[in-house]
């Protein structure tokens, strides 16, 4: 069984430079351990977007061991926008706990994963997500295809249409 982890909601008013620096260091270490398709220039180019995302995301939760962040998740509009776990805490259940919390507490039913990161896709599939779309580029227009996923036990719903699984 996974060791208990302290998970705390971080309101925007508490997202100061010190915390953002710690989370950016965690993000970079996690990306270097899991996103092998990214070049050094790609990582550097993504940093401003990640910093902005951390500051602005509606729901940000940080898992910590003492005062050291070990993982974080950002949720907005029923979508997991970011989930990163420090390399030394990978495969210890923290990511699953954060996703379970996002689904349970915020109705998160969507997530995007990089196509070149099959481990992330397998992780979300194990947690009940299925592919429903694909884009050729990421949100910044980079040539990194994105797999759009949703919880398989939830219908796809738009303003004009609801599709339910039989």
VEXFI-628920 format. One record per atom (N, C-alpha, C, O): residue in one letter; x negated, y negated, z negated. Coordinates in steps of 0.02 Angstrom, whole numbers, padded with zeros to 5 digits, always signed. Atoms other than C-alpha are relative to their C-alpha. Layout:
# residues N
AXYZ
...
This chain:
# residues 166
X-00042+00060+00000
X+00000+00000+00000
X-00044-00063+00000
X-00097-00064-00031
X+00038+00062-00006
X-00060-00176+00041
X-00002-00038-00066
X+00047-00038-00104
X+00009+00041+00060
X-00128-00285-00098
X+00048-00060+00002
X+00058-00089+00056
X-00045+00058-00001
X-00006-00421-00152
X-00036-00063+00024
X-00094-00075+00006
X+00029+00061-00028
X-00037-00584-00060
X+00046-00058-00019
X+00107-00052-00016
X-00038+00060+00015
X+00018-00757-00112
X+00017-00035+00066
X-00027-00057+00102
X-00023+00034-00061
X+00123-00832+00030
X+00038-00062-00022
X+00083-00059-00064
X-00030+00063+00020
X+00172-01013+00016
X+00020-00042+00060
X-00018-00048+00108
X-00022+00048-00050
X+00274-01132+00123
X-00039-00064-00010
X-00048-00087-00067
X+00037+00063+00003
X+00174-01288+00164
X+00040-00054+00036
X+00043-00055+00097
X-00037+00054-00033
X+00283-01441+00195
X-00047-00048+00036
X-00106-00052+00019
X+00043+00047-00038
X+00219-01571+00319
X-00038-00049-00044
X-00095-00067-00028
X+00033+00049+00044
X+00178-01691+00177
X-00063+00028-00034
X-00104-00010-00058
X+00058-00031+00032
X+00050-01565+00109
X-00052+00025+00051
X-00102+00055+00032
X+00046-00023-00053
X-00036-01530+00276
X-00054-00053+00011
X-00055-00087+00063
X+00053+00051-00004
X-00187-01639+00243
X-00061+00027+00038
X-00063+00085+00058
X+00059-00018-00038
X-00356-01637+00328
X-00037+00060-00028
X-00062+00101+00011
X+00035-00056+00031
X-00432-01515+00204
X+00034+00066+00018
X+00000+00114+00037
X-00037-00061-00016
X-00296-01385+00231
X-00005+00015+00075
X-00018+00072+00095
X+00004-00011-00073
X-00295-01410+00420
X-00069+00024+00021
X-00074+00066+00065
X+00068-00024-00016
X-00484-01386+00425
X-00008+00073-00018
X-00037+00111+00021
X+00004-00070+00020
X-00469-01222+00329
X+00039+00044+00048
X+00016+00098+00067
X-00041-00040-00046
X-00329-01161+00443
X-00031+00003+00069
X-00026+00053+00104
X+00034-00001-00066
X-00425-01212+00599
X-00060+00049-00001
X-00072+00083+00048
X+00055-00048+00005
X-00576-01112+00538
X+00027+00071+00002
X-00003+00114+00034
X-00032-00066-00001
X-00462-00963+00507
X+00022+00016+00071
X+00010+00071+00096
X-00023-00010-00069
X-00384-00985+00680
X-00058+00018+00046
X-00054+00066+00084
X+00057-00013-00044
X-00554-00992+00765
X-00030+00069-00012
X-00046+00104+00035
X+00027-00066+00015
X-00619-00838+00675
X+00046+00055+00025
X+00023+00105+00052
X-00049-00049-00023
X-00459-00743+00715
X-00002+00006+00076
X-00002+00061+00103
X+00001+00000-00074
X-00463-00794+00899
X-00064+00034+00025
X-00061+00073+00073
X+00063-00031-00022
X-00646-00744+00916
X+00002+00076-00010
X-00030+00113+00027
X-00004-00072+00014
X-00603-00572+00841
X+00052+00036+00043
X+00048+00097+00051
X-00057-00033-00033
X-00446-00540+00944
X+00013-00022+00071
X+00044+00015+00109
X-00014+00027-00067
X-00442-00647+01102
X-00064+00001+00042
X-00091-00051+00060
X+00064-00009-00033
X-00593-00577+01193
X-00001-00028+00071
X-00055-00037+00100
X-00004+00028-00068
X-00533-00647+01360
X-00015-00074+00003
X-00027-00101+00057
X+00013+00072+00002
X-00561-00827+01304
X-00075-00014+00002
X-00114+00019-00033
X+00070+00024-00002
X-00724-00914+01347
X-00008-00054-00053
X+00041-00078-00081
X+00014+00052+00049
X-00808-01037+01231
X+00036-00066+00017
X+00065-00098-00027
X-00033+00062-00022
X-00741-01184+01333
X+00076+00004-00011
X+00107-00046-00029
X-00072-00009+00011
X-00564-01112+01321
X+00018-00012-00073
X+00066-00047-00089
X-00013+00008+00072
X-00574-01104+01131
X-00005-00074-00019
X+00037-00099-00055
X+00009+00071+00015
X-00639-01282+01121
X+00058-00042+00026
X+00081-00088-00007
X-00056+00037-00029
X-00501-01344+01237
X+00065+00011-00037
X+00109-00033-00036
X-00062-00015+00036
X-00366-01261+01132
X+00003-00033-00069
X+00058-00043-00096
X+00002+00026+00069
X-00421-01337+00966
X+00047-00059-00012
X+00083-00059-00062
X-00046+00056+00013
X-00326-01503+00984
X+00073+00021-00001
X+00113-00005-00041
X-00070-00024-00001
X-00165-01410+01027
X+00017+00037-00064
X+00072+00031-00090
X-00012-00038+00061
X-00184-01296+00877
X+00006-00048-00059
X+00051-00040-00101
X-00003+00049+00055
X-00220-01441+00758
X+00068-00036+00001
X+00099-00043-00052
X-00065+00034-00006
X-00066-01533+00823
X+00057+00047-00020
X+00103+00027-00055
X-00052-00049+00016
X+00039-01375+00811
X+00005+00013-00075
X+00060+00016-00103
X+00000-00011+00072
X-00013-01344+00631
X+00031-00059-00038
X+00067-00050-00087
X-00026+00059+00034
X+00029-01522+00582
X+00075-00009+00012
X+00111-00033-00032
X-00069+00017-00020
X+00197-01528+00673
X+00050+00057-00005
X+00110+00044-00003
X-00047-00056-00001
X+00272-01352+00663
X+00050-00007-00057
X+00032-00029-00112
X-00052+00009+00050
X+00436-01350+00568
X-00014+00041-00063
X-00012+00015-00118
X+00011-00044+00057
X+00399-01200+00456
X-00070+00030+00004
X-00085+00069+00049
X+00068-00026+00003
X+00219-01162+00409
X-00009+00036-00067
X+00003+00007-00120
X+00014-00039+00060
X+00175-01024+00285
X-00072+00022+00003
X-00098+00041+00055
X+00070-00020+00005
X+00001-00985+00225
X-00006+00055-00053
X+00018+00048-00109
X+00018-00053+00047
X-00055-00822+00145
X-00070-00015-00024
X-00113-00032+00015
X+00066+00017+00027
X-00201-00847+00028
X-00021+00050-00053
X+00020+00080-00089
X+00032-00040+00053
X-00319-00749-00082
X-00036-00052-00042
X-00087-00080-00020
X+00022+00056+00042
X-00352-00871-00225
X+00015-00064+00039
X+00073-00076+00057
X-00011+00061-00038
X-00376-01037-00134
X-00021+00006+00073
X-00021-00044+00110
X+00025-00010-00068
X-00439-00961+00028
X+00055+00028+00045
X+00079+00084+00034
X-00051-00027-00047
X-00313-00944+00171
X-00025+00063+00034
X-00082+00067+00057
X+00016-00062-00034
X-00309-00769+00242
X+00042+00010+00063
X+00024+00050+00106
X-00044-00005-00059
X-00168-00790+00369
X+00049-00058-00002
X+00061-00088-00055
X-00053+00049-00002
X-00037-00913+00427
X+00048+00017+00057
X+00030+00049+00106
X-00051-00008-00051
X+00124-00912+00527
X+00038-00065+00006
X+00052-00099-00044
X-00040+00059-00014
X+00219-01054+00609
X+00063+00021+00038
X+00058+00058+00087
X-00065-00018-00029
X+00404-01038+00653
X+00038-00063+00018
X+00040-00111-00021
X-00042+00056-00020
X+00515-01157+00749
X+00053+00025+00048
X+00038+00062+00095
X-00055-00017-00044
X+00685-01135+00830
X+00004+00075+00015
X+00008+00096+00073
X-00006-00073-00004
X+00694-00946+00796
X-00057+00034+00038
X-00050+00090+00062
X+00057-00027-00036
X+00523-00920+00875
X-00063-00004-00043
X-00077-00054-00075
X+00065+00000+00032
X+00358-00868+00799
X-00047-00033+00050
X-00063-00005+00102
X+00043+00039-00045
X+00246-00999+00876
X-00074+00015-00011
X-00114+00005+00035
X+00069-00016+00015
X+00086-00945+00791
X-00004+00049-00058
X+00034+00044-00106
X+00016-00047+00054
X+00021-00802+00685
X-00073+00019+00008
X-00093+00048+00058
X+00072-00015-00001
X-00163-00784+00644
X-00021+00026-00068
X-00001+00000-00120
X+00025-00033+00060
X-00250-00673+00518
X-00075+00000+00003
X-00104+00013+00056
X+00074+00000+00000
X-00431-00689+00465
X-00025+00071+00016
X+00007+00120-00003
X+00024-00065-00022
X-00537-00548+00538
X-00008+00051-00057
X+00007+00110-00047
X+00009-00047+00055
X-00576-00471+00368
X+00065+00024-00031
X+00065+00069-00073
X-00065-00020+00026
X-00390-00458+00330
X+00045+00032+00053
X+00104+00046+00039
X-00039-00032-00053
X-00332-00383+00496
X+00017+00072-00021
X-00021+00105-00056
X-00023-00069+00010
X-00233-00220+00486
X+00008+00018-00074
X-00002+00075-00093
X-00011-00012+00071
X-00196-00239+00300
X+00072-00016-00020
X+00088-00016-00080
X-00070+00012+00014
X-00010-00281+00315
X+00022-00072-00009
X+00081-00086-00016
X-00018+00070+00010
X-00018-00470+00296
X+00040-00027+00059
X+00091-00061+00049
X-00036+00023-00059
X+00037-00506+00475
X+00071+00027+00001
X+00118-00010+00015
X-00067-00031+00002
X+00183-00384+00458
X+00044-00035-00053
X+00102-00049-00040
X-00039+00034+00052
X+00237-00467+00295
X+00022-00069+00023
X+00079-00090+00010
X-00017+00067-00024
X+00232-00639+00376
X+00054+00004+00054
X+00101-00037+00054
X-00052-00007-00052
X+00333-00580+00528
X+00066+00021-00031
X+00118-00007-00014
X-00062-00020+00034
X+00460-00492+00416
X+00033-00060-00033
X+00094-00068-00030
X-00027+00060+00033
X+00480-00653+00317
X+00030-00048+00051
X+00083-00077+00039
X-00025+00046-00052
X+00500-00756+00477
X+00067+00024+00028
X+00111-00016+00040
X-00063-00029-00026
X+00636-00638+00540
X+00055-00007-00053
X+00110-00030-00037
X-00050+00000+00054
X+00726-00626+00372
X+00021-00071-00020
X+00081-00085-00026
X-00015+00067+00028
X+00714-00808+00315
X+00016-00053+00053
X+00049-00102+00037
X-00009+00052-00050
X+00716-00903+00480
X+00032+00026+00064
X+00037-00011+00113
X-00033-00027-00059
X+00804-00787+00603
X-00045+00002+00061
X-00021-00001+00117
X+00047-00001-00056
X+00646-00777+00710
X+00012+00063+00042
X+00008+00119+00017
X-00013-00056-00045
X+00686-00669+00860
X-00043-00003+00063
X-00040+00043+00105
X+00042+00008-00059
X+00561-00732+00990
X-00073-00008-00019
X-00090-00032-00073
X+00072+00011+00006
X+00372-00729+01010
X-00030+00007+00069
X-00006+00045+00111
X+00039-00007-00062
X+00250-00752+01154
X-00067+00029-00018
X-00096+00011-00069
X+00067-00027+00010
X+00089-00651+01168
X-00039-00005+00065
X-00010-00001+00120
X+00042+00000-00059
X-00057-00664+01286
X-00001+00070+00029
X-00011+00119-00007
X+00002-00065-00034
X-00050-00524+01414
X-00067+00034-00009
X-00071+00096-00013
X+00067-00028+00007
X-00238-00501+01393
X-00016+00021-00072
X-00073+00039-00087
X+00009-00020+00069
X-00213-00463+01207
X+00048+00058-00015
X+00098+00048-00049
X-00046-00057+00008
X-00135-00288+01210
X+00011+00020-00073
X+00064+00048-00088
X-00010-00017+00071
X-00161-00265+01022
X+00056-00042-00030
X+00095-00016-00070
X-00054+00043+00025
X-00046-00413+00986
X+00067+00026+00026
X+00116+00029-00012
X-00062-00026-00028
X+00085-00344+01103
X+00021+00064-00036
X+00080+00071-00054
X-00016-00063+00036
X+00075-00172+01019
X+00024-00014-00071
X+00069+00019-00096
X-00020+00019+00067
X+00088-00255+00848
X+00074-00021-00001
X+00112+00002-00043
X-00069+00024-00001
X+00250-00345+00894
X+00049+00055+00022
X+00105+00058-00003
X-00043-00055-00020
X+00321-00192+00982
X+00014+00046-00059
X+00070+00070-00067
X-00008-00042+00059
X+00293-00092+00823
X+00050-00032-00049
X+00084+00004-00087
X-00046+00035+00044
X+00394-00225+00731
X+00068-00013+00032
X+00109-00050+00005
X-00067+00004-00030
X+00542-00211+00851
X+00009-00052+00054
X+00066-00068+00072
X-00005+00048-00055
X+00503-00338+00987
X-00009+00035+00067
X-00046+00084+00072
X+00005-00027-00067
X+00523-00301+01172
X-00011-00057+00049
X+00008-00114+00036
X+00012+00050-00051
X+00468-00392+01329
X+00065-00018+00035
X+00106+00026+00050
X-00057+00020-00040
X+00600-00495+01417
X-00019-00050+00054
X+00023-00070+00095
X+00022+00047-00051
X+00496-00613+01524
X-00075-00004+00002
X-00110+00022-00042
X+00072+00008-00009
X+00324-00659+01587
X-00012-00065+00038
X+00025-00082+00085
X+00022+00060-00037
X+00238-00819+01643
X-00072+00011+00021
X-00109+00048-00011
X+00069-00006-00026
X+00078-00834+01744
X-00050-00041-00040
X-00110-00026-00039
X+00044+00045+00036
X+00008-00971+01633
X+00024-00009-00072
X+00081+00005-00088
X-00019+00015+00069
X+00006-01020+01450
X+00033-00069-00004
X+00043-00101+00048
X-00035+00063+00009
X+00091-01174+01378
X-00039-00062+00022
X-00009-00115+00033
X+00041+00057-00022
X-00055-01286+01429
X-00017+00006+00074
X-00055-00034+00100
X+00012-00008-00071
X-00055-01222+01608
X-00063+00040+00017
X-00082+00044+00075
X+00060-00040-00012
X-00209-01112+01586
X+00020+00068+00030
X+00076+00091+00020
X-00017-00063-00035
X-00218-00950+01689
X-00002+00060-00046
X-00035+00110-00032
X-00006-00055+00047
X-00177-00839+01540
X+00073+00021-00003
X+00113-00012-00036
X-00070-00021-00002
X-00016-00744+01574
X+00028+00013-00070
X-00006+00039-00114
X-00034-00006+00064
X+00109-00743+01432
X+00057+00051+00008
X+00096+00048+00056
X-00056-00047+00005
X+00226-00600+01387
X+00049-00029-00050
X+00032-00040-00108
X-00052+00026+00044
X+00389-00667+01315
X+00036+00060-00030
X+00059+00105+00006
X-00030-00057+00034
X+00461-00551+01184
X+00057-00024-00045
X+00059-00082-00065
X-00056+00014+00046
X+00620-00544+01080
X+00014+00063-00040
X-00006+00118-00021
X-00019-00058+00040
X+00686-00432+00943
X+00050+00041+00040
X+00098+00014+00067
X-00044-00043-00041
X+00769-00283+01027
X+00070+00007-00030
X+00116+00026+00006
X-00066-00008+00031
X+00912-00281+00901
X+00041-00065+00000
X+00091-00069-00035
X-00037+00062-00006
X+00968-00458+00945
X+00018-00012+00073
X-00021+00004+00117
X-00019+00015-00069
X+01064-00511+01100
X-00039-00061+00026
X-00060-00104-00013
X+00026+00060-00032
X+00991-00634+01224
X+00059-00046+00009
X+00110-00026+00035
X-00055+00046-00002
X+01098-00787+01213
X-00023-00068+00025
X-00072-00095+00002
X+00012+00067-00024
X+01100-00949+01311
X+00066-00038-00008
X+00115-00011-00034
X-00060+00041+00006
X+01226-01090+01319
X+00059+00031+00038
X+00116+00026+00015
X-00053-00025-00043
X+01324-01002+01457
X+00008+00075+00001
X+00055+00101+00030
X+00002-00072-00010
X+01285-00818+01436
X-00025+00036-00063
X-00071+00013-00095
X+00025-00044+00051
X+01266-00682+01306
X-00008+00069+00029
X+00039+00096+00059
X+00013-00067-00024
X+01186-00516+01351
X-00013+00043-00062
X-00059+00029-00100
X+00009-00045+00057
X+01205-00376+01223
X-00023+00067+00024
X-00005+00090+00078
X+00024-00067-00015
X+01116-00211+01220
X+00055+00050-00016
X+00089+00043-00067
X-00050-00052+00013
X+01229-00057+01234
X-00022+00047-00054
X+00014+00094-00071
